[in-house]
Amino acid sequence: MKEFFKVYFTVAILYFATGSFGFAQTPPTFNVKNYGATGNGSTLDSPAVNAAIAAAGAAGGGTVTFPAGNYFCGSIHLTNNLTLYLSNNAVILAAITNIDPVEVNVYSNYQDYGHSYFHDSLIWGENLTNLAFAGPGEINGNNNLTTGTPAPGQGDKALCLVLCSNVVITGITITRGGHFGILTDACSNLWVSGAQILESNARDAFDLIDSSYVIVTNCNIQGSDDAMCLKSDYALGLKIGCQNIHIVNCQISSTENNALQFGSETVGPFQDVTWANIGINGAGKAGIGITTQDGSVIDGVTYDNINMTNCACPIFLKLGYRTSGSPNPSVGRIQNISFNNVTAVQSTLFGHTNTATINGYSNGTNIPIENITFNNVKLSIPGGLPATAITNVPVENNSDYVPNDMGLRPSYGWYVRYAGNISFTNCQVHFDNNDDRPAVITDTTTNILFENFSADVGSNDTNYDLGFLQTLNFETTSTSATANAPSPGAALRIFTDNATSALIVSPPYFDPGDGIYAATQSVAMASGTTGATIRYTTDGTTPTSTNGLIYSAPVTINAETVLRASAYTNGMVASAVNTAIYNFPGTSLVLPPSPPPVFAFQAEDLSYLTNGAPAVLQNDDTYPGGHWLALEATATNQWIEYMIPGIAAGTYDIQMAWKGNTERGIITFALDGTVLGTPLDQYSPEQTYPTTDYGMVTFTNNDSHTILLTVVGENTAATGDWISTYQYLFTQLQTGLPQPPRISGVAMSGDSLILSGNNGIQSATYYVLASTNLALPAASWNVITTNIFDANGNFIFTNTSGTGVPDQFYLLKYQLLELP
C-alpha cells in the first residue's frame, strides 16, 4: 500500500491540481500597476514591470501579476522564485526598441546570431531557479521582434531562459515571437502544459537546446520554421546535450520546415526522448526529422501514436557532417529509434513531396544509421511519377539536412541508404496517385527485414516493388500488394543487385509499451520468431548475443528506464534492437513550483436568486459544458444574485466570462454588496465570448460570497436587457491561513483503496479521477467519485477496484478546475 501513497502525490503534483498537494503558502503578490505600469499599450511599461520583479526578488520571491491591459515593454528581467501571472486580457507587447543589447559571446561563430545571444529578448532570465509563467494572458511580439539579426534596441525572442532550473509554463499564449517563441538553453526540470506557442507567421516556435528533464504536454505549437525542435549547440562553449525529454498530447505544425525535429544544431548527445499522442498538421520539410550534422549521438528515442497530415516528408533520418558547429567536429550517430503506430496522409506541402528516407553517412567510409524499428507505420504519399523515375539517384551531400535537397527518390514509399538493422513489421505504404516507382529501395545496407508489409503497386508493371541494392542480408515475410494494385494480394516483386537474402529474427516487442506510468510495470517481451532468445539491457548499452540479460520472465520496471532488447536464434541473423522508454515522474524529474490555483464556477451550477425576471439555461456548444445562464431582463433594476460557495481566505483575481449579443443590457457587478469596476455593456452586434477582469480582492475568512448583477441601462443599439453569465474565475494570488487540501491517510480494506484528507474548503465540491497512464489527457481520465468536503474541510473516498486491476494515478480536483 505504500506504493499507492507515493504514486498519488507524484501525480497530484505534476497535474498542479488545486487541493491535491501541500506546498508552503504562496509568496506575496506584486501588481505591476502598483509600480507604475499603465497597461495602455503605448507607454513603456517595462521599467515598472522590472521594478515589480525586483521587489519580488527582494522579498525572496513572489507572484508578479498583470491585470487586464496591454503592457508595452522592452526587456523584462526575471529573478529567482518568481511567478509571472498574466490575467485574462493581459498582454505583454514587445517594443520596437528598449530591448537589451546582446552580451559578449566568444563562441558566437559556431552557431547563428539567434542561437548565440540571449539578452536581446522580450523576457529573459539566466542562472535562475523556480520560475513560473501562468495565466490565460499573452506574450505578443507585436511585429517588433525580428526573425533575423536585430537592429540596435530590437529583439528576436519572446521568452529566453538560460541555465535555469525548475520552470513551469502553463496556460499562456505566445505569438509573433520573432526568431524564437521560446528558447531554452541548458535548462533542467521544465514543465510546459496547456500553452499555445503560435509562431506560424514568425520562425521557430519552441527550441529546447541542451536541456534535460522536460515534460511538454497538452500544448498547441506552431512554427513557420521548426516547430518543436530539440537542439544542442556550442553557444555556452560546452558540449552538453539533452536527455529525459517527453513531449505528449500536443498539436504541432510547421508551415515551412520541420514539425518534430532534432537539429540542425547537433553538438552534444541526445538520449531518452519520447514523443507520444501527437497530431501534426503540416511540415514543409519533415513531419518527423532526426538529423545530426555536428557530431551528436542520437541514441534512444521513441515515437508512439503520431498522426500527421500535409507533411512534405513524413519521416526523415539523415546522418551528416559539417565543420562549423564546434571546435572539434565529428560524425555523429543515429541509433536505437523506435516508431510505433504512426500514420501520414496528404504528404505534401507547398508542392514539396519526398519519400520517407533513412540516409546514413558516406565519404569513403560508411557510417550507418542503426537499430531502427517500425511497427504499424502507415504512410500515404502523393505519388504520380512514371516508371522511368526509378533512375533517380538522390544527391549525396553530407552537410545538408533538408529532405527536398536530396532530389527525387527512385522509390515512392521508403528510400533506405547506408543503414543497418532496420525492421518494418505490420507496415504499409500507399500512393494517392498512380506511381510506377517501386515501393521501397534499400542501397548499401545490412540486415533489413520486411515482415507483414503491404504496398500499393502502380499500373505499369515494368518495375519491381521491393529493391535491394548492395544489401547484405534482407528478408521479406508476408509481403503483399494492396487492393490498389493490378494483382491485389499478390506477393510484392523483389529485385536484387549485389544483394543476399538471409533469415532474420523478428525484433522483440514490449507489453506494456513505453509511456509515462504511475506505478511499477511488469514488462513482457516476445519476438515473432518462435523459440528466439531475447537479450535485454537497462543500463544504456546495446544488447548483443553476448551482452545483456537473457529474458525469462516479465521484467519489473519502477524507475526511469530505457529498455533495449534484441532476439537471436541459431542459423539466423539477429534482430534489430527495439527500444522502449518508461518514465515515472518524480523519480527523475525534480518538480517545479505550481502556478496560482484557479477556482472556476459555472453559472448554471451555482445557487442564485432573481428579481423581476426569470433565469433561463441557454445552450451554446462554444462553451465547455455547452451552457450559459441568462437573466431575461426587460427593464433596469432587475437583477440576479449568485452564491459562490467555499472560498478560502486569501487574495484573488476575479473574472467573469459572458456572452455578448444584440439583446443585452448594461450591468453592474457587486461582490458582497460592493460594486467593482465600471458598468459593463454586454451588447455586441454579433456573438462574442469575452471575459471581464474585476481586479483583486482579499478575503479575510473562509466563507461563501455573493455576486450581484444588476441592469442599469441599455445600449441604444440593443434589442433587450438580458444579463448573460457563463463562468466566474477566482485566481488565488496569495493564500490566507489555510493550505490547500492534502491526502492524510491511505489504507486498504480487502480490494478497496481508501484515501482520506483534510484542509479542504467547507462544502466545496471535489472530484477524484483515475488513470493508468499519465500521458492521457485529463479529459480521458475516469471519474471515480464526486463528493463535497465536510464542515471541517475533511474528505474520504473509497475505490473498490477488485483484483487484477492495474495500479493507477489518482487526481483530486476542485469543482471545474480549469488549469491543465
N, C-alpha and C positions, 0 to 999 in steps of 0.2 A: 504493500500500500504506500510505502514511502515514495515509490516512483511516480505514482499519480500526483502526489503533493508537489514534487519538483516540476512535473510537466505543466501543471496548472499555472504556476507562477511564470514559467517561461512564456507560455502563450499569451497570458494576460498582458505581460509587459510588452511583448512585441506588437500586439494589436493596439496598444495605447488606449485601452478601453477604460473610460472613467468607471471607478468603482471596482476595478479588478486588481489594483496593486496599491501599495502604501509607500509612496515616495514621501520625503520630507515636505514641509509646507512650501508652496510656490513662492519664489523670491518676489521682492517688491516690483511694482509696476511703474513704468515711466512713459507717460503720454507725450508724444513728440510735440503736441500743440502747447503743452505746458513749458516747453523750452523754446518757443518762438516759431514753430512751423506753422505755415498758413494753410497748406493744402489747396491753394488756389490755382495751381497748375502753371504759374508764371514766375512767382517769387522763388528765388533759390532757397530751398529748404534744407539742403544738406548740412549747413552749419548747425542748425537746430537739431537735426536728427543725430548728428555726431555728438552734440552736447548731451542728448538724452542717453546715448550709448555710453558715453564717458561716465555719466552719473551712475548708470547701472554697473559699470565696471568698478567704480569707486565703492559701491555698496557690496561688492563681492559677487555681483551677478543680478539679473532680473529680466523682466519682460518689458521690452520697448514696444508700445502699441501705436498703431497708425489708425485713427478713426477714419471714417469715410472722407475722401478728398483726393486730390491729385497733387502729389508731392514732387516738385521739380528739383532734381538733385544732381549734384556732381558726385564724386566718390564718397561712399559710405564705408566707414572703418569699423570692423567688428571687434569684439573683445571676448574674453573668456566668460563662460557660464551665462550665455545670452540667448534669449528668445526674441526674434522679431515677429510680432503678430500683426498681420495685415487684415483689418476688418473688412467686411463686405463693402465693396465700392471704394476701397482704399487702393490707390495705385501709386507706385513709385515710378516716376517718369525720368528717364535719363536726360540730362542737359547736354547740349552740343559741345560745351566747354566745361571747365572746372572738374574734369576727370584728372586723377593724379598722373604725373609723368611716370614713365617706366623706370624701373630700378636698373642698376648695373648688373649685367649677367655675362660673365666671361665665357659662358657656354652657349651663347646665342647663335653661333654659327652652325650648330648641329641640328637645329630644327627651325621651322619658320617663325616669323615675328610673333604670331598669336600664341604659339606654344612656349615661347621663350620668356615672355614678360607677363606679370600678374597684376601689378598695381594699376594698370590702365583699365580698370573695371568699374562698373557702376557700384557693385558691392564686393568687397574683398576682405579676406582675413588670412593671416599667416601665423603658423605656430600657435594655434588656439585649440581649446578643448571645450566640450559641452556647448554646442551651438544648436539652435532650432529655428526653423523658418516655417511658420504655420499661418493658417487662416485662409479664408476664401478670397483674399485680395490678390493683387497682381504686381509683378515687376515688369515694366514695359520699357524697352529700349527707345521708344518714342521716335524711331527712324533716325536717331542721333548716334547710335553705336555702329561703327563701320564693320564691314565684312573683310576689309583689307588692312593695310597698315594705317594706324590712326594718325590724324594730324595733331599738332600740339594741342593739348587740352581735351582731345577726343578719346573715347574709349572703344574697346572692341569686344567686351564681355559683359554679360548681365551679372553673373554671380561667379566668383572665383575663390576657391579655397585651396590653400597650400599647406601641407604638413599639419593638417587639422585632424582631430580625433573626436569621436562621439558626436555625430552630427545627425539631426533629424530634419528632413524636408518633407512637409506634408500639407496637402491641400492647395498650395499656392499655384498660380499660373505665371509662367514666364513667356513673354512674347517679344519678338524683334530684338533678340539679344545680341545681334551683331555676329561676329565670328563664332561665338560660343554662347548658348543659353546658360549652360553650367559647365565649368571646367574645374575638376578637382585634380590636384597633383600631390601624390604621396600622402593621401589621407587614409584613415582607417576607421572602421566602425561607423559606417554610414547606413542610415535607414531612410529610404526615399519612398513615400507612399502617397497615392492619390494626387500626385502633382500633374500639371499639364505644362509641357515644355514645347512651345509652338514656334518652331524656327523654320517653317516651310517657306517663308519669304526672306530668310536670312542665310545662315550657314549651318554649322554643327549644332545639334540640339544638346546632347549630353556627352561630353568627353570625360571618361573615367580613366585617368592617367596614373599609372604606378600606385594604384590604390587597392586596399585589401579589406576583407571582412565587410562586405557590402550586400545589402538586400534592396532591390528596386522592385516595387510591387504596385499593381493597380494604377499604372501611370499611362498617360497619353503623350507619346514622344514623337515629335515631327521635326524633321530637318530638311533643309534644302540640300546641304552637303550630307555628311554622315549623320545618322540619327542617334542610335545608341552605340557608342564607339568605345572600345577598350584599347588603350594605347600604353606604350612605355617609351619615354623619350629620355634625352640626356640634359634636360633643362636645369636639373639640380646638380649636374656633374657626377651622377652616380647611375649605375645600372641597378634599378630597384625591382621592377616587375609588379605583377598583380596576382593575387591569389584569393580564393574563397569569395567568389562573387556569384550572386544568384539573382537572376532577373526573371520574374514570373508575373503572369497575369497582366500583361501590358498590351496596348495597341501601339505599334511603331511603324513609321513610314518615312521614306526619304523621297523627295520629289526629283532629285537628280542623281544621287550617289548610292551609298550603301545603307541598308536598314540596320542589320545586326552585323557589327564589323570588328575584327581585330586589325589594327593598323590604320594608316600606314606606318606611323611611328612605332617601331617594334624593337626596342633595345634590350630590355630586361625580360625575364621569363614570365609566362602565364600558366597558371595551373589551378585546378579545382574551380571551374567555371560552369555554371548551369544556366540554360535558357529554357523556360518551360511555359506552356499555355500562353502563347504569343500570337497575335494576329498582325500580319504585315500587310499594309495597304498599298505599298508601292516602293520601288527602288530602281533608280535609273541605271545603277550598276548591279550590285548583288543583293538579293534578299538576305542571304547568309553568306558573309565573307570572312574567310580566315586567311590572312596573308601575313608573312613575316619577311621583311626586307633588310632589317638592321641587326640580325643575329638572335632574335627572340626564339626560345624554345617554347612552343605552344603544346602543352602536354597535359591531357586530362580535361576534356570539355564534352559536355553532353547537351543535346538538343532534343526536347520532348514536346510533342503536341504543338507544332508550329504550322500555321496556315497562312499562306502568302498569295497575294494577288498583285498583278501588274509589277512584277519584278523582272527586269530585263535579263538577269541571270539568276536562276533560283538559288543555286549553291555553287560557290567558287572557292577552291582551296589552291593557293599559289605560294610556292616557296621561292624566294628571290634573294637578291644580294645587291646592296648599294654601299658606297663607301663614305657617305656623308652624315650618317646618323649618330656616330660615336667615334671616339679616338681610335678604338681597336675593333673595327667591324669584322664580322664573320658571317658565315652562312648558318642560319638557324635550323630549326626542325619543326615539323608539324606531325604530331603522332598521338595515338590513343584518343580518338574522337569518336563519339557515338551519336548517331542520328536515329531517332525513333518517332514514328507517327508524324511525318512531315508531308504536307501537300502543297502543291503550287499550281495555280491556274492563271490563264491570261498572262503568260510570262513575257511581257513586252512593255516598254515604256519609252516614249519619245522616239519610236521607230527602232529602238535597240532591242535585239533578241540574241541571246547567247546560250549555247548548250551548257548544261551543268558540267563543271570542269574540276578535275584534280590534276594539278601540274606541279611536279617537283622541280628540283634544280639540276641543270646540266651545263657544265662548262669544262668538258674533258672528263671530269669525274661526276658521276650522277649521285645525287643525294635524294633518296625517295621520300615521299610522304607515306607514312606507315601506320598500320593498325587502325584503319577506318572502317567502322561497321555501319551499314544502313539497314534498317528494319522497318518495313511498312512505310516506305518513302515512295510517294506517287507524284510524278511531275508531268505537267501538260505544257508542251512547247508549241508556239505558233506554227512552226514548220514552213512548208511551202517551197522548199528548194528541190531542184531536179537531181537525178541520179549522178550527173556529172560533178556535182558539188563534193563528191567523195574525194576528189583530188585536192581539196583544201588542206594546206599544211599550216597549222597555227604558228604564228611568229614566236620565236624563242628569244624573249627579252627578259633577262633575269632582274633588271632594275625596274620593271613595270608591274603594277599590281591592278591594272584596270581590265576587267573582262573583255570589253569591246576591242581593246587594243591588240588582242591576240588574233583578231580576224575571224573569219568564218571557220567553224569546225567541220570536219568531214563526216560527223555523225550528228543526229538531231537530239538525242536524249542525254548521253553521257560521253565525255571525252576524258580518258584517263592516261596520263603520261608521266613517266618517272615516279612510279608508286609501287608499294608492296604491301601484301597482306590486307587486301581490300575485299570486303564481303558485302553482297547485296542479297538479302533474304526477304521474301514476300514484298518485292518492289515492282513498280510499274512505270513505264514511260508512254506518253501519248503525244500526238500532234493534233493541232486544231485544223490545219490544212494539210492536204496530202503532201508527204515528204518522202522522197525516194532515197534519201541517205540511209545508211544503217542506223539502228537504234543506238548502238554502243560501239566505240572503238577504244581498245587499250593499246598503248605503244610503249615499249621499253619498260615493262612491268613484270612483277613476280607475284605468284600466289594470289590469283584473282578468282573469286567464287561468285557465281550467279545461281541462286537456289530459289525456286518458285518465283521466277522472274517472267513478266509478260510485257509485250510491247506492241504498239501499232506497227503495221507494215505497209509501205507505200504500194500504190497500184502498179508501178513499174518494178518488175521483179528482177531487174538487171543485177542489183547488188545483193549482198548478204545482209543479215540482221545484226549479228554479233561478230566483230572483227578483232582478232588477237594478233597484233604485230609485235615482233621482237618480245614475245611474252613467254616467260618461263613459269610453267605450272598454272594452268587455268582449268576450271571445271564448270560445267553448266548442268544443272539438275532441275528437271521440271520447268523448262522454259517453254513459252508458248506465245503464239500470235493472238492478239485480242480479236474481238468481234470486228474491229476496224482493220481488216486485212483481207487480201484476196482469198486466203485459206484460213478462216478463223480456227483457232485451237491447234493449228499445226505447230510442230516444234520450230523454234527460231533457227534460221540458217546460219551456219558458222563458217567463217573464213579464217585461215591461219597463214601467217607468213613468218617463218623462222620462229615458230611457237610450239610449245609442247603442252599436252594435256596431262593432268595428274588428278588423283583422288585427293580432295581437300576436306578436312574435317569442318563441319559446321560450327560456327562460334557459339559459345555458351551464352545463354540469356538468363536474366535475373528475375526472381519473383519474391517480394515486390521489387519493381524497378526503382531507379533513383528518385529522389524527391526531398522535400522538407518534411520531416516527421516529428511527431510529438514524443514518441516513446521507442523503446528498444524494438528493433526489427529482426526477424528471423528470415534470412535471405536464402532461398533455394536457387540452385543453378542447374541448368540442363542444356545439353547440346543436341542438335537434331541428328547427330551421328550416333547410332546405338552403340553402347559399350565404350564410348570415348572416355578417357581420363581427363579430368579438369584440374588444372593448377590455378591458384589464385593468389593475389598479393593485396595487402592493405598498407604497405609501407612506402608506396610511391614507386617501387621498382616494377619492371615489366616481367610478367610471368613467362617462363620458357619451360622446356621439357625437364630442366634441372633446377629451375628457380621457382619458389613459391610453394604453398601448402597444397597438398592433394585434397580435393573436395570429397567428403564422405557423408556429410550431413549439413543441414542448413546452418549458415554462419550467423552468429549473433553480432549485431551492429548497434551500438548505443552512443556513438560519438561521431563527430565529423569524420567521414571515411571516404577515400577514393578506392573503390573496389575494382580490380582488374582480373580478368580470367581468360584463359586460353585452353583449348581442348586438343587432345592428342590420341592417336591410336597407331598401332604398328602398321607399316605399309602405306601410310597416308601422310600428306603434308599437314603440319599443324595448322589450326585455325588462326584467323586474325584474333587479336586481343580485343575483347569487348570491355568497355569502361562504364561504370555507374558511380554516381556521387551521391552520398547520403549526408544530409545536413540536419543538424539538431540545434536550432538557435538557442543560444545561451551556453552551449558547451564550448564554442569557439568565438562567438560574437560578443564583445563587450557592449552591453546595451546602453544606448544613449538616453538622455533625459526625455521626458514626454512633453508634447506641446500642451497648451492650455486645454482643459476639457470643455466640451460644448454640450449643453443640455438643449435638446430640440423637442418642442411640444407642438404636435399637430392640433390645429384649431378644432377639428371635428372630434378629437378625443378628450377635450377639456370640458369641465363643467362651466356653464355660463348662465347669465340672466339677461333678459332683454326688456326694453321699454319702448312701446309704440309701434313695433314692427316685428314680424316673425324672423327667426333664423332658419335658413334652409341649406341643407347639404347640397353642394354642387359637384358635378363630375368634370374632371379635366385630366386626361392622361399625361399632360405635360408635367404635372407634379408627381413625384414619388408618392405612391399610395392612391393616386388618381382622384383626390378630392380636395375641396376647399369649402369654407363656410361663408355664407353671405347673410348679412342683416339686410332684408329687403325694405330698407327705409324709404319713406316718401316725403319726409319733412325734417327740418332742423330739430335739434334736441332729442332726437331718437337715438338710442344707444344700445350697445351690447357690452357686457362686462364678463371677462374670463377669469377663472380661478386657476392660478399656476401653483401646483402642489409641490411641497417639499423641496425648497431651495436652501442650501446650506449657507451659513454666514460667509461673507466674502465680498470681493469686488468683481463686478460682471460688466461686460459689454452686452447691450441689449439690442436686438434687431427684430424686425417684423417683416416677413415675406408675405406678399399680397399679389392680387391680380388686377391690373388696370384694364379699364374698358370704357365704353361710352356712357353707361348708366351709373356712374359713380359720384359720390359726394366728396366734400372737403371735410376732413375729420380731425379731431384732436386725440392725442394718445396720453393717457394718465396712468401712472403707476402708483398704486396705493394712494390715490387721490391727488397726486402731484402731476401736473401736466409737463411732459417732456417735449423738447423741440418746438417747432413751429407747426401750424396747421398743415396737414398733408392733403393734397389734391389727388385723389385716386382716379381722376378722369384721364382717359387716353383714347385717341381716335381709333386705335386698334388694340388688340390684345397684347398686353405686356406682363412681365413677371418680375417686377423689381423687389428689392429688399431695402428697407429703410433702417438706418442705424440711429438709435436714440441715445448713444453715448454710454458712459459708465455710471453705475450706481453701486453703492455699498450697502449690504445688508448686515446688520449687527447681530442678528439672531437667526437660528434655523427656523424657517417658517414658510407658510404659503403666502402668495401675493396676488393682487388683483390688477388687471389691465382693463381700463375702461376706454372704449372707442365711442366718440360722440360726433354726430353730424352737426357741423357748424355753418355749412354753406354749400354752394353748388357752383361749379364752373359754368360759364354762360353757354358753353357748347354741350354740356352734359344733358342726358335724357333721363336722369334719375339720380337718387341719393344713396344708392346701395353702399354698404361697407363690406369690403372683402378681406378675408384673412386666411392665409394658408398655414403659417408656422411662426412660432416665436423661438428665437435662439438666444440662450444665455451662455455667453462665453466667460468662463471663470478665469479672471486675470490675477486674483490674489485670494488665497484661502482665508477663511476665518479660523475659528478654533478647531473644528473637526477636520480630520484627514478623510480621504475617500474610503469607502468600504474596502474590506480586505477579507481574505479567507483566513479563518481562525481555527478550523478543525476539518480533518479528513478521516473518514472511517469506512470500513467495510462491514456490511451485515449480510451474510450469505453472498448472493450475486449482486447486491446493491451497493452503489457508491454513494456516500452521504457527505456532502460538503456543507459547511456552515460558516457564517461570517458575521462581522459586526461593523460598526461605524457607518451604516447606511443612513439614508435620509428618510425620515419618518414618512410612511405611506407612499413613497415613490415606487414606481413600477420598475422591475428589473427582468431581464431575460437571461436564460442560460442556454448557450448554443454549444454544439459539439461537432467535431470533425476529426477524421483520422489523418488528414493531410493539410498542413498549414498552407500549402501552395494554392489551395482552393480559395476563391473569393468568399468573403463573409456571407454574401447572399446565398451561397451554396451550402452553408453550414445548417445543421438541423437544430431546431429549437427543442430543447429537452424539457424546459419548463418555463412558465411565466408566473411571477408572483410579486408581492409587494413587501417592502421592509416593514417590520412591525413598529410599534410605538417607541421602541428603544433603538431602532435602527439595525436590528439583528435580522438575519435570514438563514434559511436552511432549505436545501433541496436534496431529493433522493433520486438517483438514476439507477433503475433496475435494468441492467443490460443483459443479464443472462450469461451463461458460459459460452466460451468460444468467440466472444465479441472482442475485436482488437482494441488496444489502448487508444485513447482519444485525447485531442486537445479540448479544453473547456474554455469558453469565453463568456464572461459576465458583462452584460451591457445594461446601461440605464435605458429607460424608455426612449426609443427612437434616437439613439445616439448617432450623430451624423459623421463623426470623424471616421476615416478608414481604419 
